């Protein structure tokens, strides 16, 4: 049986619903994406569900990356956290995302 997204470390039912909304149903599907691509897919899922996408912060990237690596988000290396912060900052300031 395939592992559900909400069964992955750091991710819960709301994230699972966001991913399910755009066709990502299982952990193995999520693991095939880069954390950044998975984050963008999660935002697409939120939009399709009529939810806010104002969650453009790096914490979601920490959670996704940790889930993909099966580590707690707090144990992510600082260098990786800085990369995720820069990615979300660029996304927020670019105007490329609603």
C-alpha positions as CSV (number, residue, x, y, z in Angstrom):
1,X,0.0,0.0,0.0
2,X,1.3,3.4,-0.9
3,X,2.1,5.9,1.8
4,X,-0.3,8.9,2.0
5,X,1.2,12.4,2.1
6,X,-0.3,13.0,5.5
7,X,1.7,10.0,6.8
8,X,5.0,11.6,5.9
9,X,7.0,13.4,8.5
10,X,6.1,17.2,8.9
11,X,3.0,17.0,6.6
12,X,-0.6,16.8,7.7
13,X,-4.1,16.6,6.3
14,X,-4.2,20.1,4.9
15,X,-1.0,19.7,2.9
16,X,-2.3,16.4,1.7
17,X,-5.6,18.0,0.5
18,X,-3.6,20.7,-1.3
19,X,-1.5,18.1,-3.1
20,X,-4.4,15.8,-3.8
21,X,-6.2,18.8,-5.5
22,X,-3.6,18.8,-8.3
23,X,-3.2,15.0,-8.6
24,X,-0.4,14.2,-6.1
25,X,-1.8,11.4,-3.8
26,X,1.2,9.5,-2.5
27,X,4.6,10.0,-0.9
28,X,6.4,8.4,-3.8
29,X,4.9,11.0,-6.2
30,X,6.0,13.9,-3.9
31,X,9.5,12.5,-3.6
32,X,10.0,12.7,-7.4
33,X,9.7,16.5,-7.3
34,X,12.2,19.0,-6.1
35,X,11.1,20.7,-2.9
36,X,10.6,24.0,-4.8
37,X,8.5,22.3,-7.5
38,X,6.5,20.5,-4.8
39,X,5.9,23.8,-3.0
40,X,4.6,25.4,-6.3
41,X,2.3,22.4,-6.8
42,X,1.0,22.8,-3.2
43,X,0.2,26.4,-3.9
44,X,-1.6,25.4,-7.1
45,X,-3.6,23.0,-5.1
46,X,-4.4,25.7,-2.6
47,X,-5.7,28.0,-5.3
48,X,-7.8,25.2,-6.9
49,X,-9.4,24.7,-3.5
50,X,-10.2,28.4,-3.1
51,X,-7.6,28.8,-0.3
52,X,-5.2,31.6,0.2
53,X,-1.7,31.4,-1.2
54,X,-0.3,34.0,1.2
55,X,1.6,31.1,2.8
56,X,4.6,32.0,0.7
57,X,7.1,31.3,3.5
58,X,10.0,29.0,3.8
59,X,8.4,26.9,6.5
60,X,6.4,25.0,4.0
61,X,9.6,24.3,2.0
62,X,11.2,23.0,5.2
63,X,8.3,20.7,5.9
64,X,8.3,19.4,2.3
65,X,12.1,18.9,2.2
66,X,12.0,17.2,5.6
67,X,9.1,14.9,4.5
68,X,11.0,13.9,1.3
69,X,14.2,13.1,3.3
70,X,12.2,11.7,6.3
71,X,13.8,14.2,8.8
72,X,12.2,16.7,11.1
73,X,12.1,20.1,9.6
74,X,14.1,21.5,12.5
75,X,17.0,19.3,11.5
76,X,17.4,20.7,8.0
77,X,20.9,22.2,7.5
78,X,21.0,26.0,7.8
79,X,22.4,26.4,4.3
80,X,19.3,24.6,2.9
81,X,17.0,26.8,5.0
82,X,18.7,29.9,3.7
83,X,18.2,28.7,0.1
84,X,14.5,28.1,0.8
85,X,14.2,31.6,2.4
86,X,15.7,33.2,-0.7
87,X,13.4,31.2,-3.0
88,X,10.3,32.3,-1.2
89,X,11.4,35.9,-0.9
90,X,12.1,36.0,-4.6
91,X,8.7,34.5,-5.3
92,X,6.9,37.1,-3.1
93,X,8.7,40.1,-4.6
94,X,8.7,38.9,-8.2
95,X,4.9,39.3,-8.6
96,X,4.9,35.9,-10.4
97,X,2.6,34.4,-7.9
98,X,-0.9,35.6,-7.0
